[in-house]
Amino acid sequence: MKNFKLLLAMLALAWSLPLLAGTVSIQVRLNRMVYMQYEPVYACVTLRNDTGRALLFGNDPRLQGFILFDIRDSHGRQVAKREDREISVTGLVLAPGEIKSMVIPVQKYYHLEKCGTYRIAAYISHNLLPAEYQSDDQLFRVESGVTVWEKTVGLPDLDGTKRDEVIQTRTYSLRSLTESTSRYYYLVVEDEKNVYGVLRVGQMVGREKFHAEVDLMSRIHLLMPLSPRIFHYLSFSLDGLNIDNSYWRTSETIPMLYRDPSNGVVTLIGGVQAYPGIDFRDPNEGKLTASKLLTEEEKRQERQLNQPKPVRDRGLVDLGKRLDFTLEKSDSE
Protein backbone atom coordinates (compact mmCIF):
# COMPACT_ATOMS: atom_id res chain seq x y z
CA MET A 1 0.00 0.00 0.00
CA LYS A 2 2.88 2.37 0.80
CA ASN A 3 4.40 1.76 -2.62
CA PHE A 4 1.04 2.41 -4.29
CA LYS A 5 0.58 5.71 -2.43
CA LEU A 6 4.13 6.72 -3.29
CA LEU A 7 3.50 6.01 -6.97
CA LEU A 8 0.33 8.11 -6.91
CA ALA A 9 2.25 10.96 -5.32
CA MET A 10 4.98 10.72 -7.94
CA LEU A 11 2.37 10.73 -10.72
CA ALA A 12 0.71 13.82 -9.27
CA LEU A 13 4.08 15.54 -9.03
CA ALA A 14 4.91 14.68 -12.63
CA TRP A 15 1.68 16.39 -13.77
CA SER A 16 2.80 19.68 -12.30
CA LEU A 17 6.39 19.60 -13.52
CA PRO A 18 7.75 21.59 -16.46
CA LEU A 19 9.94 19.92 -19.05
CA LEU A 20 12.88 18.21 -17.38
CA ALA A 21 16.11 19.98 -18.27
CA GLY A 22 18.39 17.15 -17.16
CA THR A 23 19.43 14.24 -19.32
CA VAL A 24 18.77 10.56 -19.61
CA SER A 25 21.65 8.47 -20.91
CA ILE A 26 21.02 5.27 -22.84
CA GLN A 27 23.35 2.44 -23.79
CA VAL A 28 22.73 -0.64 -25.95
CA ARG A 29 24.69 -3.90 -25.93
CA LEU A 30 24.05 -7.07 -27.94
CA ASN A 31 24.33 -10.64 -26.70
CA ARG A 32 26.64 -11.44 -29.63
CA MET A 33 28.00 -9.87 -32.80
CA VAL A 34 27.13 -12.61 -35.32
CA TYR A 35 23.69 -14.24 -35.67
CA MET A 36 22.32 -17.10 -37.68
CA GLN A 37 19.58 -16.02 -40.09
CA TYR A 38 16.19 -15.95 -38.28
CA GLU A 39 17.88 -16.19 -34.89
CA PRO A 40 16.44 -13.58 -32.52
CA VAL A 41 18.69 -10.63 -31.73
CA TYR A 42 18.74 -9.59 -28.08
CA ALA A 43 19.64 -6.06 -27.04
CA CYS A 44 20.35 -5.08 -23.45
CA VAL A 45 19.22 -1.46 -23.06
CA THR A 46 20.53 0.42 -20.02
CA LEU A 47 18.95 3.70 -18.91
CA ARG A 48 20.36 6.22 -16.44
CA ASN A 49 18.16 8.99 -15.05
CA ASP A 50 20.10 12.20 -14.40
CA THR A 51 17.08 14.55 -14.51
CA GLY A 52 16.94 14.83 -10.73
CA ARG A 53 13.32 13.70 -10.76
CA ALA A 54 11.38 10.49 -11.22
CA LEU A 55 10.64 9.64 -14.83
CA LEU A 56 7.37 7.74 -15.22
CA PHE A 57 6.06 5.98 -18.32
CA GLY A 58 2.27 5.77 -18.29
CA ASN A 59 -0.83 5.93 -20.46
CA ASP A 60 -1.53 9.59 -19.76
CA PRO A 61 -0.30 11.94 -22.55
CA ARG A 62 1.95 13.84 -20.13
CA LEU A 63 3.64 10.60 -19.09
CA GLN A 64 4.02 8.89 -22.44
CA GLY A 65 7.45 7.76 -23.48
CA PHE A 66 9.06 5.32 -25.89
CA ILE A 67 12.14 3.19 -26.35
CA LEU A 68 12.84 2.51 -30.02
CA PHE A 69 15.70 1.41 -32.22
CA ASP A 70 17.27 2.92 -35.30
CA ILE A 71 18.61 0.00 -37.34
CA ARG A 72 20.42 0.51 -40.65
CA ASP A 73 21.74 -1.97 -43.19
CA SER A 74 25.17 -1.78 -44.84
CA HIS A 75 23.78 0.75 -47.36
CA GLY A 76 22.44 3.03 -44.63
CA ARG A 77 18.82 2.11 -45.33
CA GLN A 78 16.53 2.03 -42.32
CA VAL A 79 15.21 -1.42 -41.36
CA ALA A 80 11.41 -1.54 -41.32
CA LYS A 81 9.41 -2.24 -38.19
CA ARG A 82 7.03 -5.18 -38.01
CA GLU A 83 3.37 -4.27 -38.29
CA ASP A 84 1.23 -4.29 -35.14
CA ARG A 85 4.18 -4.89 -32.83
CA GLU A 86 5.28 -2.11 -30.52
CA ILE A 87 7.83 -2.07 -27.72
CA SER A 88 5.86 -1.28 -24.58
CA VAL A 89 7.48 0.50 -21.62
CA THR A 90 4.21 1.41 -19.93
CA GLY A 91 4.67 1.05 -16.19
CA LEU A 92 8.41 1.74 -16.28
CA VAL A 93 9.58 3.99 -13.44
CA LEU A 94 13.07 5.51 -13.36
CA ALA A 95 13.81 6.99 -9.96
CA PRO A 96 16.23 9.94 -9.70
CA GLY A 97 19.75 8.68 -10.30
CA GLU A 98 18.56 5.15 -11.02
CA ILE A 99 20.25 2.90 -13.57
CA LYS A 100 17.98 0.22 -15.01
CA SER A 101 18.59 -2.42 -17.70
CA MET A 102 16.13 -4.40 -19.78
CA VAL A 103 16.54 -7.10 -22.41
CA ILE A 104 14.55 -6.53 -25.61
CA PRO A 105 14.15 -9.15 -28.39
CA VAL A 106 14.80 -6.77 -31.28
CA GLN A 107 13.82 -9.23 -34.02
CA LYS A 108 10.31 -9.39 -32.61
CA TYR A 109 9.82 -5.74 -33.62
CA TYR A 110 12.07 -5.21 -36.68
CA HIS A 111 12.64 -7.10 -39.92
CA LEU A 112 16.10 -8.64 -39.63
CA GLU A 113 15.62 -11.69 -41.86
CA LYS A 114 18.03 -10.62 -44.59
CA CYS A 115 21.70 -11.54 -44.30
CA GLY A 116 24.16 -8.69 -44.05
CA THR A 117 25.76 -6.17 -41.72
CA TYR A 118 23.60 -3.95 -39.53
CA ARG A 119 24.14 -0.93 -37.33
CA ILE A 120 21.82 -0.51 -34.34
CA ALA A 121 21.25 2.36 -31.90
CA ALA A 122 18.57 2.73 -29.22
CA TYR A 123 16.87 5.95 -28.28
CA ILE A 124 14.45 7.12 -25.63
CA SER A 125 11.84 9.85 -25.74
CA HIS A 126 9.39 11.17 -23.15
CA ASN A 127 6.91 14.03 -23.15
CA LEU A 128 8.65 15.58 -20.11
CA LEU A 129 12.06 15.56 -21.74
CA PRO A 130 13.18 18.41 -24.00
CA ALA A 131 14.83 16.08 -26.52
CA GLU A 132 15.32 12.48 -27.52
CA TYR A 133 18.45 10.73 -26.30
CA GLN A 134 20.28 8.14 -28.40
CA SER A 135 22.89 5.51 -27.64
CA ASP A 136 26.10 4.85 -29.54
CA ASP A 137 25.92 2.50 -32.53
CA GLN A 138 26.62 -1.22 -32.34
CA LEU A 139 27.48 -3.39 -35.36
CA PHE A 140 26.31 -6.97 -35.92
CA ARG A 141 25.99 -9.43 -38.79
CA VAL A 142 23.30 -11.87 -39.87
CA GLU A 143 24.54 -14.90 -41.82
CA SER A 144 22.96 -18.00 -43.34
CA GLY A 145 25.74 -20.29 -42.16
CA VAL A 146 27.15 -23.34 -43.94
CA THR A 147 24.96 -26.44 -44.10
CA VAL A 148 26.91 -29.47 -42.88
CA TRP A 149 24.00 -31.93 -42.52
CA GLU A 150 20.39 -31.93 -43.75
CA LYS A 151 17.38 -34.23 -43.60
CA THR A 152 13.81 -33.72 -44.90
CA VAL A 153 11.10 -35.65 -43.05
CA GLY A 154 7.35 -36.02 -43.23
CA LEU A 155 4.86 -34.92 -40.59
CA PRO A 156 3.54 -38.07 -38.89
CA ASP A 157 -0.19 -38.84 -38.86
CA LEU A 158 -0.58 -39.27 -35.12
CA ASP A 159 -4.38 -39.64 -35.00
CA GLY A 160 -4.93 -41.37 -38.35
CA THR A 161 -7.00 -38.52 -39.80
CA LYS A 162 -4.60 -37.57 -42.62
CA ARG A 163 -4.32 -40.86 -44.48
CA ASP A 164 -5.65 -39.43 -47.74
CA GLU A 165 -3.75 -36.11 -47.52
CA VAL A 166 -0.49 -35.33 -49.29
CA ILE A 167 2.36 -35.76 -46.82
CA GLN A 168 3.70 -32.43 -45.57
CA THR A 169 7.41 -32.13 -44.95
CA ARG A 170 9.89 -30.19 -42.85
CA THR A 171 13.63 -30.01 -43.06
CA TYR A 172 16.20 -30.28 -40.32
CA SER A 173 19.59 -28.77 -41.11
CA LEU A 174 22.73 -28.41 -39.05
CA ARG A 175 24.62 -25.28 -40.02
CA SER A 176 27.96 -23.96 -38.89
CA LEU A 177 28.66 -20.31 -38.13
CA THR A 178 32.00 -18.72 -37.25
CA GLU A 179 32.09 -16.10 -34.52
CA SER A 180 35.49 -14.65 -33.64
CA THR A 181 37.79 -17.70 -33.39
CA SER A 182 35.03 -20.23 -32.60
CA ARG A 183 32.74 -22.23 -34.84
CA TYR A 184 29.21 -23.03 -33.65
CA TYR A 185 26.56 -25.46 -34.81
CA TYR A 186 22.91 -24.47 -35.20
CA LEU A 187 19.84 -26.63 -35.72
CA VAL A 188 17.34 -25.03 -38.12
CA VAL A 189 13.81 -26.45 -38.48
CA GLU A 190 11.90 -25.10 -41.48
CA ASP A 191 9.62 -25.75 -44.43
CA GLU A 192 9.10 -23.77 -47.62
CA LYS A 193 7.17 -21.00 -45.85
CA ASN A 194 8.21 -20.89 -42.20
CA VAL A 195 11.15 -21.27 -39.85
CA TYR A 196 10.08 -23.11 -36.70
CA GLY A 197 13.30 -23.05 -34.75
CA VAL A 198 16.87 -21.76 -34.85
CA LEU A 199 18.84 -23.19 -31.97
CA ARG A 200 22.54 -23.13 -31.14
CA VAL A 201 23.31 -26.76 -30.26
CA GLY A 202 27.08 -27.00 -29.97
CA GLN A 203 30.56 -25.84 -30.77
CA MET A 204 33.23 -27.41 -32.96
CA VAL A 205 35.73 -29.30 -30.82
CA GLY A 206 38.92 -30.19 -32.66
CA ARG A 207 38.31 -33.11 -35.00
CA GLU A 208 35.42 -34.54 -32.95
CA LYS A 209 32.30 -35.21 -35.03
CA PHE A 210 28.63 -34.79 -34.16
CA HIS A 211 26.03 -37.50 -34.76
CA ALA A 212 22.46 -36.90 -35.99
CA GLU A 213 19.56 -39.34 -36.45
CA VAL A 214 15.81 -39.01 -37.13
CA ASP A 215 13.39 -41.49 -35.56
CA LEU A 216 10.07 -42.99 -36.73
CA MET A 217 8.15 -39.96 -35.33
CA SER A 218 10.34 -37.56 -37.35
CA ARG A 219 12.07 -36.28 -34.20
CA ILE A 220 15.74 -35.41 -34.49
CA HIS A 221 18.38 -36.75 -32.08
CA LEU A 222 21.79 -35.10 -31.76
CA LEU A 223 24.97 -36.12 -29.99
CA MET A 224 27.27 -33.08 -29.88
CA PRO A 225 30.84 -33.37 -28.53
CA LEU A 226 31.93 -31.02 -25.75
CA SER A 227 35.36 -32.66 -25.54
CA PRO A 228 36.89 -35.94 -26.74
CA ARG A 229 35.17 -37.71 -23.80
CA ILE A 230 32.03 -35.63 -23.03
CA PHE A 231 28.93 -35.47 -25.24
CA HIS A 232 25.71 -33.46 -25.16
CA TYR A 233 22.60 -35.45 -26.10
CA LEU A 234 19.64 -33.44 -27.44
CA SER A 235 16.40 -34.29 -29.21
CA PHE A 236 13.80 -31.97 -30.74
CA SER A 237 10.31 -32.20 -32.17
CA LEU A 238 9.22 -30.88 -35.57
CA ASP A 239 8.22 -27.61 -33.86
CA GLY A 240 11.67 -27.07 -32.36
CA LEU A 241 10.58 -28.20 -28.88
CA ASN A 242 13.44 -29.63 -26.85
CA ILE A 243 12.48 -33.14 -25.68
CA ASP A 244 15.72 -34.57 -24.24
CA ASN A 245 18.75 -32.78 -22.83
CA SER A 246 21.50 -34.67 -21.03
CA TYR A 247 25.27 -35.18 -20.93
CA TRP A 248 27.24 -38.42 -21.36
CA ARG A 249 30.87 -39.43 -21.04
CA THR A 250 33.01 -42.21 -22.36
CA SER A 251 33.57 -45.09 -19.94
CA GLU A 252 34.36 -48.58 -21.19
CA THR A 253 32.22 -47.74 -24.21
CA ILE A 254 31.70 -44.59 -26.27
CA PRO A 255 28.27 -42.86 -26.37
CA MET A 256 26.60 -43.17 -29.76
CA LEU A 257 23.18 -43.02 -31.43
CA TYR A 258 21.69 -46.25 -32.73
CA ARG A 259 18.69 -46.34 -35.09
CA ASP A 260 16.93 -49.71 -35.23
CA PRO A 261 16.49 -50.43 -38.95
CA SER A 262 13.39 -52.55 -38.28
CA ASN A 263 11.27 -49.89 -36.56
CA GLY A 264 13.11 -46.53 -36.70
CA VAL A 265 13.51 -46.23 -32.92
CA VAL A 266 16.60 -44.14 -32.01
CA THR A 267 18.44 -45.07 -28.81
CA LEU A 268 21.44 -43.55 -27.07
CA ILE A 269 23.80 -46.42 -26.27
CA GLY A 270 27.23 -46.64 -24.64
CA GLY A 271 28.96 -44.45 -22.09
CA VAL A 272 27.58 -43.30 -18.75
CA GLN A 273 25.71 -40.15 -17.80
CA ALA A 274 27.88 -37.12 -16.99
CA TYR A 275 27.03 -34.24 -14.66
CA PRO A 276 27.94 -30.55 -15.11
CA GLY A 277 30.22 -29.25 -12.38
CA ILE A 278 31.35 -32.78 -11.54
CA ASP A 279 32.52 -34.48 -14.71
CA PHE A 280 33.04 -31.28 -16.71
CA ARG A 281 32.56 -27.54 -16.56
CA ASP A 282 28.94 -26.52 -17.09
CA PRO A 283 28.75 -24.83 -20.56
CA ASN A 284 25.64 -22.93 -19.39
CA GLU A 285 27.32 -21.45 -16.34
CA GLY A 286 26.53 -17.74 -16.06
CA LYS A 287 23.72 -17.79 -18.60
CA LEU A 288 20.15 -16.76 -17.82
CA THR A 289 16.74 -18.02 -18.88
CA ALA A 290 14.14 -15.88 -20.60
CA SER A 291 11.68 -16.23 -17.72
CA LYS A 292 14.12 -14.29 -15.55
CA LEU A 293 14.82 -11.59 -18.13
CA LEU A 294 11.54 -10.85 -19.89
CA THR A 295 9.45 -8.20 -18.16
CA GLU A 296 5.94 -8.97 -16.94
CA GLU A 297 4.55 -6.88 -19.80
CA GLU A 298 6.53 -8.92 -22.34
CA LYS A 299 5.29 -12.15 -20.76
CA ARG A 300 1.71 -10.85 -20.94
CA GLN A 301 2.13 -9.92 -24.60
CA GLU A 302 3.53 -13.35 -25.40
CA ARG A 303 0.54 -15.06 -23.75
CA GLN A 304 -1.79 -13.00 -25.92
CA LEU A 305 -0.02 -13.79 -29.20
CA ASN A 306 -2.03 -16.36 -31.12
CA GLN A 307 -0.34 -15.99 -34.50
CA PRO A 308 2.20 -17.06 -35.38
CA LYS A 309 2.08 -20.08 -33.08
CA PRO A 310 4.77 -19.87 -30.38
CA VAL A 311 7.58 -22.40 -30.52
CA ARG A 312 8.84 -23.39 -27.11
CA ASP A 313 12.57 -23.44 -26.60
CA ARG A 314 14.40 -23.89 -23.35
CA GLY A 315 17.77 -22.82 -24.76
CA LEU A 316 20.03 -20.32 -23.05
CA VAL A 317 21.92 -17.30 -24.33
CA ASP A 318 24.32 -14.81 -22.81
CA LEU A 319 22.03 -11.84 -22.14
CA GLY A 320 18.64 -13.45 -22.49
CA LYS A 321 16.70 -16.34 -23.82
CA ARG A 322 15.52 -16.37 -27.42
CA LEU A 323 11.94 -15.22 -27.85
CA ASP A 324 9.70 -17.95 -29.18
CA PHE A 325 7.74 -17.30 -32.34
CA THR A 326 7.62 -18.74 -35.82
CA LEU A 327 9.09 -16.48 -38.49
CA GLU A 328 7.71 -16.33 -41.98
CA LYS A 329 10.39 -16.37 -44.64
CA SER A 330 10.73 -13.19 -46.63
CA ASP A 331 9.52 -13.07 -50.21
CA SER A 332 13.03 -12.27 -51.43
CA GLU A 333 14.38 -15.69 -50.52
N, C-alpha and C positions, 0 to 999 in steps of 0.2 A: 504493500500500500504506500509506503514511504517513497519507493522508486516511482510509482505512478504519479503521486502528487508532485514529485520533483520534476518529472517530465512535463506535466501540465504547466508548471511554473516556467520552465524553460521555453515552452511553446508560446506562452503569453508574452514572455520577454522578447522573443524573436519577432513577434508581431510589431512591437513598438520600436525596434531597432532600425537605424538607417543602414545604408549599404556598408558592409564591413570593409574597412580599408586595408586590413591585414591580408596575408597571403595564405594559400593552401598549397603545399608542395605535393607532388605526385610522382611516383616512381613505378616503372613496370619492369618485371623480370619474367623470363620464360623458363619452363621446366626443362627445355633442351633447345638446341639450335638447329637440329635436323629432324624432320618428321616424315614418317611414311605417309603417302597419299591417303587421304580420308582419316588419318589419325587425328583425334582432337588435339588442339593446341591450347595449353593452359597458361594463362598469364596471372602472375601474382602482382596485384596492384596495391601499393602502399601509400596511404594518405597521411599527411601531417598537418594538423590544424594550428596555424600560428596567427589566427585572427584575434585571439584574446577572448573569444566568446564561443559558446556552443554553436555548432553548425548542425542543424536538423534537416532531415530529408523527409518531407511528408507529402500528403495529397493536396494540401492547401496551396494556392498559387504563390504565396509569399515564401513557402518553404520547399518549393520544387527544385530539384537538382538532378543532375545526370552524370554518369560515368560512361564515356564512349571511347571508341578507338578510331584512330586514323591509320588505316593500313594501305600501303602502296605496293604495287608490284615492281619488277625491275625496270619498267618503263615509266615509273612515276604515276601510273594510273591508279585511282582510288578503287579499292576492293568494295564491291557492293554488299550491303547488309541483306540478311535474309528477311523475307516478308513476314510480318506478324510475329516477330520475335524481338523483344526489347529487353535490355539489361535493366533490371529493377533494383533500385537502391532505396526504395521507400522503407522507412523505419530505421535507416542508418542514422546514428547519432555520433558526432565527433565532438568530444569534450575539448575545452581549451587546452592546447598543448598535447593533445592525444595523438598517438601514432597507431594507425589501424591498418591491417592487411587483409585482403580478401583474394580468393582464387576464383578466376572467371574462365569458363570454358569458351574461348573466343570463337571456335569453329561452330558453336551453336548459334551464333549471331551474325557471322560473316562468311561469305563464300570463299573458302580456301581450298577448293578441290583441285585446282590446277597446279601442276608442278612448276616450280620456279623459286626465285628469291623474293622475299618480302621484307618490308620495313614497317614496324609497328610502333605507334606511340599511343599512350592513353591520355585522356584529358578529362577534367572535371569542371562542371559549371553549376552555379546555384544562383537563384534570384537575389540573394543577399550579397553576393560577391560582385565587385565592379568589373571583373574580367574572367575569362576562362584561363585555366592553368593546365599546361601540358607537360608531359614527361619527356625525357630524352628518347631517341629512337633506339630500337633493338632490331637486329637483323636475324632472320631465320630462313631455312629452306624447306621446301616440300618436294619429296622425290618419290618416284614409283618403285624404286628398289630393283633388285635383280632376282628373277624367279629361279630358285634352285630346286624346287620340287612342286608338282601340281597334280591334282586328281579331281576329276569331275564325277559326281555321284548323283543318284536319283533320290527324290524325297520319298521315304517309305510310306506305304499305305497302312497306317497303324490300326484303323478301324474298319478296313475293308470296304470303304464307300467310294474309292477312286479306281476301281478295277477297270472301268471302261474309259478312263481319262488318259490323255497323253502324259507320260511321265515327265514331271518337272525336274530340273537339275540345278545343282549349285556346285561351285568349284572351290576347293581348298587349294591355297597356294602358300608355300613357304618362300619368303623373299628376304634377301639380305640387304642391309643398309649400313653404310660406313659413317660413323660419327667420330670425329677426331681420329684417334688411333685404334678404335675398337670397331668390330663388325658385329651387328646384331641381326637376329632372325625375327621375322614377324609372320604370324599366321593371318592370312586374309581370307574371309569367307564372303563370297559374292555370287551373283548371277548376272544376267545381261543388263538388268535394270538397277539393282541395288547392291550396296555393300552392307553386310550384316555384322561384320566384326573385323577390327584391325587390332591385333594384340601382339605385343612384344613377348616372345616366348623363350628367348635364350640369347646367348652370346657365343661367338666362335671361340673355341678353345683349342689352340694349336691345330693338330691334324685330327682331332677327335671328330667323329661323324654323328649326326643326329639320325634317329630312326622314326619313320612315320608309317602308320597303317590305318586303314579304314575298315570298320566292322560291318556286319550285316545290317545294322540300323543306320548306316551312313554317318556314324560318328567317327571323328578322327582321334587317333591316339598318337602321342608324341613322346619320345624319350630323348631329352636334350642334355648333352654333357655339360657339367659344371667344372669338371676336372677329369683327368684320366680314370678316376675311381668313383666319382660321384655323378649321379644322373638325376635329372628332374623329369618326373612322369606327369604328363598332362593329357586330359582328353576333353573334347569340346563337342557340343551339339551343332546341328546345322544352323542354329541361330546365334552361334558364338558364345553359348552359355558354357562356362567351365563346369565340368562334371567331376573330374578327378584331379587331384593336385597333391603329389607326394614326392619324396626324395628317396633314392636307393643308392647303395654302394656295393662295390665288388667285394665278394667274400671268397668262397671257394669257386663260385661261378660268377659270370658277368651278367648284369641285368640286360634283358632284351625283350622285344615284342614278338609274340608268336601269333600268327593268324591261322586258325584251323581251316584247312582247305575244304573240309566237308561241310562246314556250317557258317563260316565267316566270323566266328567268335574270336576276338582279339584278347590275349592274355599277356600280362607282364610276368615273365618267368626269370629265375636266376637272381642272384644277389640277395641282400637283406636290406630292410628299410633303414634309412639314415635320418638323423635328426639335426636340424639347424642349431648351431651353438654348441653341439656336442661332437658330431662327426665332421662338421665343416662350418665355415662362417656363413651366417644367414645372409643370402643375397638381397633380402628385403629389409635388412636392418636400416632404420632411419627413414623409411618411406611411410607415407600416410595413406589412409583409405579415404575415399570420396565422402563417406558418411561423416567423417570428422571435419572435412574442409568445406563442403557445400553449405551455404547459409540455409536457414529455415525457409526463406522465400524461394530459393532455388529448388529445395526439396518439394515445396508445395507446387511449384510450376511443373516439375517433372511428374508428379502424381496426376496432374491434370492433362498432361499431354497424351492424347489418344493416337495421333498420327504424327510421324510414323511410329510404328510399334517399338517400344523400348527393347533394347537388347541388353540383358544383364551381363555384367562382367565384373569379376572380383579382382581384377588385376590391380597392380600398384604402380604409381609413378612418383617422381621425385617431389613435386610440389602439390600434387593432387591426383585424384583418380580420374580416369577418362570418363566423360559423360556418355551415357548410354542412349544412343538413338541411331536408327538406320538412316544412312545417307543415300539419297538418290544420286546416281551418276550424272554428270553434266552431259549436255547434248553434244559438246565438242569432242567427247571421247569416241 
